[in-house]
Amino acid sequence: MKDKVGQKRKAVDGEVQNLKRKKQALQTDIDSLNASTDELAQKAESSRYISLIVKSNTVGHFIFR
């Protein structure tokens, strides 16, 4: 009985670790997209390109949806 409980615990611990890795990967992607959004917004402001502002807003909207 204890052996089965131990196996279940190991399986759950493995799944928790897997989810933590996935969360970290997603957070890295989010941070990268945020940086891209900020960069596009800065370029748009300095060059007055409306299309870059639209891209920046689109990416930002997609991230925070």
GIRA-V178167 format. One record per pair of residues at least 24 apart in sequence whose ideal C-beta (glycine too) atoms are under 7 Angstrom apart, sorted by the first residue. I is the first residue (numbers start at 1). J is the second residue. D is the distance in whole Angstrom. If there is no record, write none. Layout:
[[I | J | D] [I | J | D]]
This chain:
[[30 | 63 | 6] [33 | 59 | 6] [33 | 63 | 5] [34 | 63 | 7]]
